[in-house]
Amino acid sequence: KLREEGLTTSIGVANFDDRFLPAVLETGITPVVNQIELHPQFQQRTTTLLSEKNDVKIEAWGPLGQAKVDYASGPIGEIAAANGISWAQAVLAWHLQQGRIVFPKSSSRERMDENFAAAQIQLSSEQLAVIDGLDKGLDGRVSGDPAEVN
């Protein structure tokens, strides 16, 4: 209704994974953006593919894993060290190179600057594949399931 009245030009949704996004698409109104939990261990591939197919941009909510995942060590830490960057920059670069929208949360000016700098980082295709391989499916979720949240 707001779009029909000219009060907005685009519609966005949040937490519409592959269980809920089809119902929205069936209305004939395609959201421009869908904000979903998405980080290396929870990549929501089915939702991402459905969104790409329908030209819905993904905004990664909790793009760094909500400080509930140790991405500083292991493969992401190794990628960061090899590139002389922080683990957070490696994760943000991964998101950006896959065409996602990211708004990492920080109250630290130093971290904000670091996050902005991630836009200039280019990971190799091999490094992107390593991060892609960290997906744990539903076991990787760190926040509540949207279907179970009131």
Solvent accessible surface area in square Angstrom, and as a share of the most:
residue,aa,sasa,rsa
1,K,172,0.73
2,L,104,0.52
3,R,100,0.37
4,E,147,0.66
5,E,94,0.42
6,G,62,0.59
7,L,124,0.62
8,T,40,0.23
9,T,130,0.76
10,S,53,0.34
11,I,59,0.30
12,G,42,0.41
13,V,27,0.16
14,A,46,0.36
15,N,73,0.37
16,F,64,0.26
17,D,7,0.04
18,D,58,0.30
19,R,117,0.43
20,F,72,0.30
21,L,0,0.00
22,P,49,0.31
23,A,64,0.49
24,V,29,0.17
25,L,33,0.16
26,E,147,0.66
27,T,93,0.54
28,G,65,0.63
29,I,62,0.31
30,T,59,0.34
31,P,1,0.01
32,V,76,0.44
33,V,37,0.21
34,N,0,0.00
35,Q,56,0.25
36,I,2,0.01
37,E,9,0.04
38,L,0,0.00
39,H,0,0.00
40,P,0,0.00
41,Q,22,0.10
42,F,4,0.02
43,Q,6,0.03
44,Q,27,0.12
45,R,116,0.42
46,T,85,0.49
47,T,1,0.00
48,T,17,0.10
49,L,117,0.58
50,L,40,0.20
51,S,0,0.00
52,E,108,0.48
53,K,171,0.72
54,N,45,0.23
55,D,109,0.56
56,V,4,0.02
57,K,101,0.43
58,I,8,0.04
59,E,25,0.11
60,A,2,0.02
61,W,97,0.34
62,G,5,0.04
63,P,7,0.04
64,L,31,0.15
65,G,0,0.00
66,Q,73,0.32
67,A,103,0.80
68,K,131,0.55
69,V,25,0.15
70,D,103,0.53
71,Y,12,0.04
72,A,55,0.43
73,S,65,0.42
74,G,36,0.34
75,P,55,0.35
76,I,1,0.01
77,G,15,0.14
78,E,119,0.53
79,I,11,0.05
80,A,5,0.04
81,A,81,0.63
82,A,82,0.64
83,N,56,0.29
84,G,71,0.68
85,I,34,0.17
86,S,32,0.21
87,W,75,0.26
88,A,9,0.07
89,Q,20,0.09
90,A,0,0.00
91,V,0,0.00
92,L,2,0.01
93,A,1,0.00
94,W,0,0.00
95,H,0,0.00
96,L,66,0.33
97,Q,56,0.25
98,Q,64,0.29
99,G,52,0.50
100,R,19,0.07
101,I,60,0.31
102,V,23,0.13
103,F,141,0.59
104,P,33,0.21
105,K,197,0.83
106,S,31,0.20
107,S,114,0.74
108,S,40,0.26
109,R,177,0.64
110,E,137,0.61
111,R,148,0.54
112,M,69,0.31
113,D,71,0.37
114,E,50,0.22
115,N,20,0.10
116,F,162,0.67
117,A,44,0.34
118,A,0,0.00
119,A,58,0.45
120,Q,153,0.68
121,I,26,0.13
122,Q,132,0.59
123,L,8,0.04
124,S,47,0.30
125,S,81,0.52
126,E,121,0.54
127,Q,34,0.15
128,L,32,0.16
129,A,61,0.47
130,V,69,0.39
131,I,0,0.00
132,D,45,0.23
133,G,62,0.60
134,L,43,0.22
135,D,38,0.20
136,K,123,0.52
137,G,35,0.34
138,L,138,0.69
139,D,129,0.67
140,G,0,0.00
141,R,48,0.18
142,V,30,0.17
143,S,32,0.21
144,G,49,0.47
145,D,31,0.16
146,P,36,0.23
147,A,55,0.43
148,E,139,0.63
149,V,96,0.55
150,N,195,1.00
